Amino acid sequence: MNVVIKRFAGILLYDDLHIHVIPNIEAMREIGVPESNIVAFLTKQPQAFTPNANRFKEIVEEEKKMGFNPTKMMFGAAIHAMRGMSKSNWEKKVEVYKKWGLFEDEMLVAFVKHPRFLREKGVPESNIVALFTRHPQAFMAKADRFKKIVEEVKKMGFNPTKMIFVAIHVLRAMIKSTWEKKVAVSKKWGLSEDEILVAFVKHPQCMLVSKDKIMGMMDFFVNKMGWESSIIARRPMLLCLSFNCNDANI
């Protein structure tokens, strides 16, 4: 515990430190979570330790049943994701994913097999944890589709050791026809497929923008501002700006 306090003295500010936090730390030690991982969880996701002891143990047991390895950083990320979710909330989400053709046993496997696949492809544990924490829905894809997305992302030129998880999230959230429509809209402004791909690699979120917004933003920058379309391709985050192009007075 001394190591934890030295690394994250703010944990002492929790009013329920002796009621919840310390027992939960001990619970993690008992199941074999390395001390270094506990320290990492406390510094990055201290709120994961705040559920009452009984709920914390329930979450830990649920994760073990799912197949999470206590020695991996994903174990702590899963606790963080599940701590704010009631059983009824989980069941509602299960029903939604079932409508997409993903059954509960496949969901449980996805949270174990998909991270393993990412590790095999050279994605650092920290990036896998970031993907799970920020975009857990990215894992809600059947094995074949998930592997196909990862392979596509690598072919696009993403470095597995960098922010590849953002691209995985974007592609998983988009069907092929939607991607093609957005590419077609961008081409209308003179951008080549290579330029569009470079823009996506630089700022994957640019492809989450609707095709109508792409049209509006390109019209603003090219026709009203007089810029070359290639400028937007080199700075794709411009497409994600939030303002009404029609009302802008330049």
N, C-alpha and C positions, 0 to 999 in steps of 0.2 A: 504493500500500500504506500510505503514511503516513496517508491519510484514514481507512482501515479501522482502523488501530491506534488512532488518536485516538478513533474512535467506539466501538470495542469492544476495550479493552486486554486483556480476558480471553482473547482468542484466542491471546495469547502463552503462555498456560499449557499449551497443547496440546503434548504430547511430540513429536508427529509434524508439527509446524508446517512444517518445511522439506521433509519427505518428501511430505506429502499436501496440506496446506492451501494453501500458496503456489502449488504447481503447478496446483491446481484453480482457484484464483482467476485465474491466468494463462490457463487453458483457457477460462474464461468470457469473459475479455476478448477472446480471439482470435475467438470466435464472435459478438461484438458486443453482449454484455450490458453495459448502461450502468453506469458506476461507481457511480451512486446506488443502483442495484438490488443491486449486489454488497454495498455497505455495508448495505443493508436486510436482505439474506439473512444476512449475518454477525451482525447484531444480533438478528434474530428466530429464525433457524434455523441457528446455527453448526455444528451436528452434520451438516448436509447436506454440508459440505466435508470430512468426515473419511474417506470411502472412499478406498482407494488410487487412485493416479492412473489406472491402467488401467480400473478399475471405474467411476470417475467419468466417464471419456471414453465408456465404453459407454453409461452412463445418458444422457449428453448427446446421443449419436448416436441413441439410441432415441427420445428426446423430439423431436428434430428430424424424425425419420421420422413421428412421430405428428402433426406439424404445430404443435407449440408454438412460439410466437414468443419468441426470446431477449430481446427488448426489453421483454417484459411480466413482471410480478411472478409470474404463474402458472408461469413457467419454473422459478423457484427453488422454488416450492411443490411442483412435480412431482418435482424432484430429491430434496427432503426425503421425499416419499412413497415414492419408488422405491428410495432408498438402502438401506433395511432389508429389501428384498424380493428374494429370489433369483429366478433365472429359473424354477426349478421351482415356486416359490410363486406367481409370476405365472400360470404355466400352469394351476395348480390352480384359481386364482380364475377364470380364463377359462372353465374347464369348468363351474364353478358358475353363472356368468352365462349360459352357453349353455343351461343347463337352464331358465333363466327366459326364453329366447327372444331373448337379446341376444348377437349374434355378435361375434367379436373385432374386425372392422373397424368395427363400430358402436361398440364400446367406445373405440377409439382416436379416432374422430370425436367421441364424447361429451365427451372431455376438452378438445376444442378448440371445438366449436360451442356447447356449453352455456355456457361462460364468456362467449363472444361475445354470446350471447342475453341473459345477465344484464347485461352492460355496456350493451346497447341499452335495457334496461329501467331503467337508472339506478343499478344496484347498483355501489358503489365497488369498485375493484380490491382493496382491503384485505379487504373482506367476501368477495369471490370466493375469495381466497387462503385465508381462514379456513375457508370451507366445504370447499375442496379438502383442506386440511391436516387438519381435524378429522373431516370426514365425507365422504371421497372417494367412498363408496358412493352418495352423493346424486346423483352424476353418472351412475351406472349405470342410466340410464333411456332408453328410446327418445325420439327428438326430440319426437314429438307428446305423449307423457306428460309429459316434462319441462316443455315449454312450458305445458301445461294446469295443472300444479302451480304454476308461477310466476304464471300469471294468477289462479288461485284464491287464492293467498296475497295478491296485490295487492288483490283484491276484498274480502278479509277485513279490509283496513284496515292492513296492514303497510306501513311506510315503507321503500321500497327502499334508502334510505341508512342504515337502522338494522340490527338483527339479523335481517334477513329470512332469512338462511341457515339459522337454526335451524328455522324453520317449514318451509322447503323439505325439510330432512332428515327432519322428522317426517312430513310428508305423503307423501313418497316411500316411507317405510318402512311405510305403512299403506294397505291396500285400502279402498275406499269402504264396504263392508259393516261393517268393523271400526270405522271412524269413526262410522257410524250407530248401532252397538250402544252405543258409549261415550256418544254424545249421548243415546240413549234412557235409559240408566242414570242419567245426570245429571238428566234431566227428571223421573225418578221422585222426586227430592228437591226438586222445585219450581223448578228452574232453567229459565229460558226459553232459546230458541236464541240470543237476543242476549246473554244473560249468559254462556252457554257460549263464544260467539265472543269476547267481551271477555276471558274468562279465557285462551283460547288465545293471543290477541294479546299479553297480558301475560306469559305463561309457556308457550310452545309445548310444553315437555317434559311438561306436565300430561296431554297426550293420548297420551303413550307409556305411561302407567300402565294396567295391565290393568283391565278392567271390574269384576273381582272386588275389586281393591284400591280402586277408586273407591267401590264399595258399602261396603266395610269402613271406609274413611276417613270417608265421609259419615255413616255410622251412628255412628261415634265422636264426630265433631264436633257433629252435630245432636242425637242422642239422649242421648249420655253427657255431652257438654259443654254442651248446651242452646243452641248457637249457631244463628243463622239461616243457611240454606243460602247466602244471598247473600254472607255473609262469606267463605266459601270461594271463591266466584266472583270476589270482589275480591282474594283472596290465593291464587291457584291453586297456588302453590308448596307449599302445605300438603299437597296430594295426593301430593307427591313425597317426603314425609318417610318415613324408614325406621324403622318400629317396628311391633310387633304390637299392633293395637288391642284384641284380645281379652285380652291379658295386661296391658294398661296399667291401673294402679290410680290412679284420680283421686278 
